[in-house]
């Protein structure tokens, strides 16, 4: 039995890493800047009650090393795990101080800055679309408009330290430029506060917008070794939304060798030396184009879909990697998992979701993203999605069709009169 330090939870409510640690027979302690945020959630409170200790940390990140090193002296940690973007650098710095296997602090800091990643890759000879950084300041709006003109259309604007496809804007034509002229002051302010005590840096990245099929690549790395677990072919919402509607995950059993080799070169260039990375890529006629490197496990419960394609929990892989330094075996068959998100048809207060009856063994999971009582709206970004359906099987098309049917037959209920009432039916697949 090992003692794991888990720092924050992805999305502020995904407890799968805690469940995996307990199922593997390990003890854990939990560090957070806001213990109340988790204890107020009915599904997380029982998990946190099993922690050896819940460590309340300063929201500004100050003195984290000293406080956590003191906790380590009292009850030594065997691994440090963080799946939350906002604390990846603190986690990496602490692991180095404690002499525990982890992504280096330098790589963690680099990967949390999207413009710095672009500059590093360009310096390593990997072709990048035109890009520019907009530092915060009193004339940021003017510099933002000038950077868009320099980069050229179509262009995309995003926070350098953003995540989850939130606060992202695309500018496709002159009409969009006219809108930017009116909203530049607001856009240049950035997202402000990310929650859990974390303020955004305020810096923005402007880059040429590249279109094409989007894939997510989930990779484990140990010194001198890499394991591409799976590839997720994503389905994106129509503009202007950047919501990911779902995807089909295929386990890697050697058939994605070319993208695996490209990922190896990419991760070497940014110094990604240990742990799990979720790399988002656009496939173009000129080859793969990086969207971003997320230096942690994929979020939004998509790890469950990756696990469904692999036939095991990827959280277990991550825990074992941090404790032993060993990678899992390559999958032996290209098994598939389909994921589809249920969206709100209009804005309102969510009352609940009525799911169709379905006894098909291909249905793996239904995961809630919104709770009754939440204010919801048609999806603009990933945070607006209501729930995800996961299906799996050896036949990709059948898994996708089953997930589509379940989502289509679900009924979203509101606490106010609905302006749009989806039909309800049953799934008997």
N, C-alpha and C positions, 0 to 999 in steps of 0.2 A: 504494500500500500504506500503510495507516494502522496506528498502534500503539494497541491497545485495552488498557485496564486492566480486568480482570474480577475482581470481589471476591466470593469464596466461590461456591458452586454450590448451586442449589435442592435441598433434600432432602439435601444433602451428598454427592450422587452423580449428579446429572443434568448431564452434560457437553455437552448440545446447543448451548449458546451458544458454547462453545469450538469445537465442530465447525463451526458456522456461520461463525465468524470466520475459521477456517482455509480453509474452502471458498470464502469471498469473497476470499481472497488477502491477508488482513491478518495482522499480527504481534500477539501479545498477551503481556502479563505478568499474573501471577496473584497476588492478595493473599489471605492466609488466616491465621487464628489457629491452624490445625492442619494444616500441610503433610502430616504423616504420615497423617492421616485419608484423604486423597486418594491418596497414593502407595501405600497398602496395597490399593487397589482395582484389580484387574487390568485393567478396562476404562477406567479414568481415568488410570492411570500413563502409558500411551503418549501421551495427549493432553497431559498436563502436561510431558512431556519436551520438547515443542515450544515451551514458553513461553520468552520472552526471559529472564525471571527469575521465580522463585517467591519472593515476599516474605513472610517469616514475621512476623506482626503480633502485638502484645500482645493477649491475650485480652480484657482489660478495655476495649479501645478507646482507651486512653491513647496519645498521641503518634502516632496514625495520620496526622494531617495532616502533621506534620513528616517522618515517615519516607517517606510517599508523595510529598510535594513534593520531597524529595531524589532519589527515583527518577525523578520527572518531569524534574528538571533534567539528570539524566544521560542520559535517553532520553525525550523529551517524549511524553506521552499525547495522543491525538486525541479520545478519548472514555472515559468512565467508565461501566461497566455492572455493575449488581448486581441479581440476581434472587432474592436470599436475604433474607427478611424481617428477619433479625437484624442486618443491616449496612446497611440502606437509608439510615439517617440519616447514618452516617459517609460513605457514598458521595456523598450529596447535598451534604454539607458540603465534601468534598474537591473535587467538580466546581465548586462556586461559587468556591472558592479558586483553582482553576486556570483559571477563566474558560471552562469547557466547558458545553455545553448539557446540562441535566439537570433533573429535578424539583427544586423548591426545597427547602432543608432544612426550612423551616417546614411545608410541605405533607407532607413525608415524616414528620416527627415527629408531626404531627396525625393522619395516617392510620394510624400505628402505635399509636394510642390509641383504642380503639373507643368509649369513653365520651365522649372529647373530640369525636369526630366527631358523635355524637348531639347533644351540646350545641351544636356549631356549626350543624348543620342545623336544629335547633329555633330557634336565633336567626335563621336565614335565612328562617324562615317555612315550612319543610318539615315536615309533620306527622310526629311520632315517637311510637311507643308509649311508655308510661311506662318509665322506666329510673332506675337509681341506681348510684353508684360505691361500692365497698367498698375503702377504703385498707387496706394491711397494718398490723397492729398487734396488741397483746396481746388486745384484745377484738373482733377481726375476726369471730369466729364469731357473737357476739351481734349485731353490726351486720349480718351477712349474713342472719340469720333475720329481723331487723326489716325489712330492705330487701325481702325476699321478701313479707312481709306487706303492706308499703306498695305495692309494684308490683302484687301480686295474681296469682292463678293464671289460666291456666298461665304459668309463668315459666321463663326460661332463665338459666343462670349460666355465665360464661365469663371467662377472663383478658382484661384489656383489651389486652394485647399478644400474644395467642395467634394461632395460624395453623393451617391444615390440619385444621380441625374437631376438634382435639384438646383434651382437658380441658374438654369442654362437657357440661353437665348440664341436663336439662329436668325441671321439676317440674309435674306435670299435675293432681294431686289431693291430698287429705288424706293418703293413704297415702304419697305421695312426701314430703310435709312431715314426716311422722313419721320417715322415713329420714334426711332432712336434719338433724333434731334430733340424731340419733345420730352423724352424720358431719360436722357443721358445722365442727368443729375441723380435720379433715383437708381438707375442701374449701377452707376459708378460707386454707390454707397455699399454695394455688395450685400450679402445676406445678413450681416450684423451678428446675430447670436445663433450658434448651432445647438444650444441646449446643453444640459448637464454641466453648466458652468463654463462653457467654451465659447469664446468670441472668435469670429472669423478674422483673418489677417487683414481683409479689405482689398488685397491685391487681386487683379483680374487677369485672365489669359484671353487674348484674342487670337484666333487661328483660322486659317482657311478651312471651310467646311468641306469634308470629303464624304461622299455618299456611297452606299453599297451595302451588301449583306453584313450584318453585325454578328460576331460570335464572341462568346465568353470562354476563356480558357482557364481551367483550374489546375494549378501546378504546385507540386511539393518539391522543396529543394533541401538537400543536405550537402555538406562540403564535398565537392567533386561529383555530385550526382543530382539528377533531376527526374521527376516522374510527372508526366502529363496525365492527369486523371481522366479528364473528359472534356468535350467541347459542347457548348450550348449554342445552337443556332437560334438567335433571338428574333422575336416578332415585335416590331416597333409600332407605336401609335402613329396616326397621321399627324403631320405638322399642324399647329405649332407645338403640340405636346411632345415631350421626350419620355413619355411613359413606356416602359417595357411591358407589353401585353402578355408575354409568355415566351416559350421556346421549347426546343426539343434537345435534350441532352443525350449524347452518345458516348458511351464508355470508350476510352482509348485502349486499343489492343494492338497498336502498331500501325494502324492505317493512316494516322495523322503525322507521319514522320516529318514531312516538310515543315509544317507549322511548329512541330516540336523543336526542330533545329533552329528555326527563326526565334522562337521564344527563348531558347538557350542563349543565343547571341544577345537578345534584348536584355535579359535579366543579368547577364554578365556585365553588360555595359553600365548598368545602374548599381552594380555591386550587391545584387540581391543574393545573399549567401546562405540563408537558412529560413525555413518556415513555409508558409503557404501564400501564394499570390493568385489573385484573380485578375487576369489581363483581358481587357476588352479591345477587340480588333475589328476593323472594317476590311473586308476583302475587296480589293480593287483589281482592275486589269493589270496594274503595275506591281501587284503583290500586296502583302498585308500592310495595313496602315494602323498604327497604334492609336487607340482612343485614350486609354489611360492604364496605368499599372496601379492596382490596389494592393498594398502590401499586407494583405490579410485574407482570411477566408471570405468567400462570396457571402453577401448578406441577403436580407429579405427572404429568409427561409429557403433560398434557392439551393443551399447546401443539402437540403432534404431531397431535392430533385436529383442532384449529382449522386447522392447516396443511393437513390432508387435505381439509377442507371447502373451503378456499380454493385448493387446487392449488399451494401454494408454502409455503416455510418461513417462519413468522412471526418466527423469530429473525432472518432476513435483514431483515425489515421494521424490527425494532428497531435493529439495527446501523446500517442506512442512515439511520434517523431521527436517531440520535445523531451521525452524521457529517455529514449534510446538512441536517437540519431538515425534510426532506420526508416527507409521508405517501404511502402507496401509493394506487393507483387503487381506486375502488369495484368490488367484484365485479360481474360481469355476469350471473350465473345463481345461483339459490339451491341450490348443491351441498350435499350433506350428508355428515357423518361420524358413525358410531356408535362409542361406546366402552363396553365392558363389562369389569368387574373380576372376576377369579377370586378366590374367597375360600377360606380353609381350612375344611374341614368340622368339624374339631375341633382341639384344641391338640396340639402335638408338635414334633419336630425335622424340618424340611423336608428331604427327600431329593432331590426333583425334581418336575418337571411333565411329563407325557406329553401332548403336543398332538395332536389328530386331524389326519390327512392332509387338506389342503385346498389345492386349486389354483384356487380362485375368484379372479379378478382384483380383486374387491372387498376382499379381505383386504390391508390396508395394512401392519400391524405387529403384533407381539406384544412387549410391553415388560415386563421383569421388575422387580418391586418388592422381592421377597424372594429370597434366595440359598440354595442348599443349605447346610445347617448352621445356618440361622437358626431360633430358637424362634418358632413361629407359633401363632396362635389364631383362633377365629372373630372376625370383624371387629367391633370396638367403635368404632374411629375409622379415619381414612384411612390411618394408618401400618400397619394390620394387613393391608392388601390384598396379594395375592400377585403378580398380574400383570394387565396390561391388554391387551385385544384392540381393535384399531382397524380398522374397515371404512369404506368410502366408496363413494359413487355418486350418481347423479342421483335415484334413488328412495330416499327415506328409509326406508320400511318394509322394503325389501329389505336395505338396509345393516344395519338393526337386527336383522332376522331372522338374517342371516348371523353377526353378532357373538354373538347369543344362542346359536346352535347350536354355535359353536366353544367357547364357555365351558362349555356344558352337557356337551359331549363330552370335555372335558379331564379328565385323571386326576391327582390330587395324591398323590404318594408321600411316605411318612414313614419315618424311620429306626427307628421303633418300631412294633409291631403296631397297625394302624389299627382304631379302634372303628367307623369308618364308611367304607365303600369305594364311592365313586362309580363308576358304570358307565363303560366306555370304548367309544367307537364312532368312526366316521370321518365326516369332513365332505367331501362331494363336490359342494357347491354351486357 
